[in-house]
Every structure is written in structure tokens, then in C-alpha cells.
Amino acid sequence: MSTEPVYQKCLDPDCGATQEMRVATFTCPKCGGLLDVAYDWERLPPPRSLREFEAKWSQRTDPIAFSGVWRFRELLPFADRDEILTIGEGQTILQRADGMANRVGMKQGCLFMQYEGMNPSGSFKDNGMTAAFTHARQTGARRAACASTGNTSASLAIFCSATGLMRGIVFIGSGKISYGKLAQALDHGALTIQIAGDFDDAMERVQQVASRLGVYLVNSINPFRLEGQKTVMYRVLEALAWEPPDWIIVPGGNLGNSSAFGKAYMELRELGLVKKVPRLAVINAGGARTFDELVNKRGLTWNGGRFSRAAVNSYYAELDAAKSRANTIASAIEINRPVNLPKALRAIDVMNGVVRMASDQEIMDAKALVGAGGLGCEPASAASLAGLIQLREQGVIAPSDRVVCILTAHQMKDSAATVAYHSSDPDNFQQVLGVRGVKRASHANRAVQVPNELEAIVRSIELYS
Ligand code: F0G
């Protein structure tokens, strides 16, 4: 047991090794497993009630009280004020989504979207990046790296360029990143390494490179990133006047968000700050469905931390034997080997969670419903609404349940997918989009082709409006 009030602790109860807070290896020194950031709450007393955070609202000229992450600093108390690196992340809001509620059979006032696309880099990643960067500064790092399907790299690049404190190095798979995201890495000056492989390959390589060169790793294997991402749950609570919803639905890729949400509620419950814990639904893409397969088909459970590693390894061996790679239009979650799998199992346990998978067709149709409902998101984010539609059909979620879908990133991140969906005719969808899984564009809003002639233009408008 560490004598410091903040330390890193192995997730495996049979190991339980600890590591100092200011060390950046992020794997257990004894067994190589995942680490948690652990707090001695006796020495770092949290607020007595969540309402105490409301006092921060009147201090918005202070950047730390303004940040949607650091205004909850007492629940992630690993940094002193002057160590914190913030770029104004987390100014995100919970939007009531009555239009979408109608379309998916929910009662008015029961469905909400937590729109994380409002972050400076356009995705939820900034919540975690501010925490990782703060820790990087605490460890004296000069270079920071990540593997990415595009959003982590965009966030890393923006934090490097905005703070000027670190050189950013991003590893991306070739051909696996949308232009919107690639543009961000390039524009913000990150050293961009495009390797011949996919995200799973890039993730393995960046870990090797980080340990060899002593570069600070900002992927969500880094437990400090997850500390920042816990705050998405605090903002949801804040927006609901501190009354937990019935359900949180989130896309699952590397399973960082799911893990962070589980830890947030585990701590809130331990600290007596909430009476109820919402249920969690994690939604994989059908072409990257490791979590769904392991939980629903192979019965994997957290089991107090003693989950079956053999089941995980044998599934990965099967994927390798079949040369099976992740493949989905939701490129952000095109991941077969989620690094946070053990923590996500814990989250399912803490939040009485379920796991589902949504096909590319379901994801793209759900994305169009998000757009029609007045918000925008990239394909991966729409997995949350696609999951809700399934859970409604299965009767797991009732029309009067209060449901929060996390919209993880902005619509403009992957405009090619959006335009392809709305402009394609069903027969050439595959050609336009380059994916097999989307056969119909059920909610397409096609552009109307007209000659450059006033009468024809007027006729078209009369016909279609
Ligand atoms: N949604 C979006 C838009 C994402 O970019 C990601 C992950 C996820 C969902 C999945 O979140 O990993 O916490 O389960 N993107 C990572 C990246 C992998 O590199 O940008 P998760």
C-alpha cells in the first residue's frame, strides 16, 4: 500500500501491486496488467454533496473552474492547480432529444443526448487528454504519443499545439482514418506516422515505441486519461439536477469511456454521493464485436477481477487463425483488441450493464436520425442510438426510462460517410461508401438535381417542400 494519497494500483485483486503517481509506464510493475488511479479519500476529502459543485458556476473566469473537467477536480484530485493543463475542454451539454424520442418509441422528455462533439477538437477525447497532459507535465515528459483511429490523435495534436509544451507523435493505420481527423493531426503539427496496418497493429507498436524511447503514452490504457473521462458522467448528472438517469448508452471501441463511466459511478457510490447507479449499455459495431462476443456468447464476467483471461486469449487466437480484422464504417471503433477490456467488465458489473452490437446499416440509419433530430455525429457515435433502438425493441428499455446516449464526436469528423449515405442510391452504396454492410439509406435526404432554369427550380421546390 502506498503512503501517498494518490497512487496507481493494479486492477488484478490477486496482484494488487501499486506504483507511484508520477510514473508513466501505465502497466503493473509486477504482473503487466492495467492500472487504476487510486485515491486515499480520507486525506483528499471529496465534497459532501454533488450540489457543492454548483459554486463553480459563478467562477467561470477562472480557467480551472471553467473547464468541464476540472470544475470536478475534487473527484480526480491528482494535480495541483498550477500543474493543470486546460484548453477549455468539456463545455458540453445534455440535449433533450424529443424528436429522436418520437422516432424510437420513447416518451417525450425521456431521451437525452450528451453531445461531446462540442469539445475543442470535436470529440470526447479532450476530456481525457487534459488529464493525461496534466499528468505528462507532472512526469516531466517532452514528447507524447498515441495510436489512433483519428480522434485521439486530433486531440493530442490540438493539446500539443495549443499548449506548446510537448511534441505530439501519432500512429495511424493506413487508409483507416477519415479526412476530417487526419486533417486535424496534420494541421496542428503532430508528427504523423502512418503504418501499414490497422489500429490494433498501431496500438501494439506505439506501446513498444513509448517504452523504448520514453515517450509519454496518451491512449486510454493510460489511467489518467480515464480520470478525465469520468467527468462526462458528472456533467450528465449536473444537467439532470444530480438525479441519475436510468440508462447510459455509449459506443464501445477501446472501451475507455465505458471503463471511465464505471469507475465514476463506483467512486460516487463508495463516497455516498449518489443513491442510484444508472445501467450501462455498451454498443460495439458488428464488424468489431469483441466485447459483445466475449460477454454475450462466451459468458465473460468481471468476477471480482478474476475474469477468465483464457477466454479472452482463446478468442484472440481464433481471430488470428482466421486472419480476421476489424471492419466497420464506424472507423473510430474499428478495434478488435480493446485495451480496456478488464475495466469495461468491471463497469458492466458496477452499472448492471449490457452489451450489444449494431450493424453498419443500423449505425448509419441511426446516424441519419441523429442528424434529422437536430444534432450531428460521426458514424461511431450513432452506435449509441442504434443500441437504444435495439434495446427498445427487445423491451430491455421502457418508453418512460430516462436514457442518455453519448454522442462521442462531431458530424464534421467524417463528412464523407454522411454525404455518401444521403447521396447514394441503394444499388451503388457499396461503390460510393466502400463498405459492404450498408445496403439501404432508409433516411436518405438526397440532393435534387435540376437544370439551371428558374421554372424548373421553382417546380422542384413546389414538388418537394
Ligand atoms: N466514438 C468515437 C467518435 C471515437 O473516436 C472512439 C474511439 C469511440 C467512440 C470509442 O471509445 O475507445 O472509449 O470505447 N476512438 C479512439 C481513437 C480509439 O483513436 O480516436 P472507447
Residues whose N, C-alpha, C, O or C-beta is under 5 A from the ligand:
A	BS01	F0G	A147 S148 T149 G150 N151 T152 S153 P251 G252 G253 N254 L255 G256 N257 S258 A332 I333 A380 S381 T408 A409
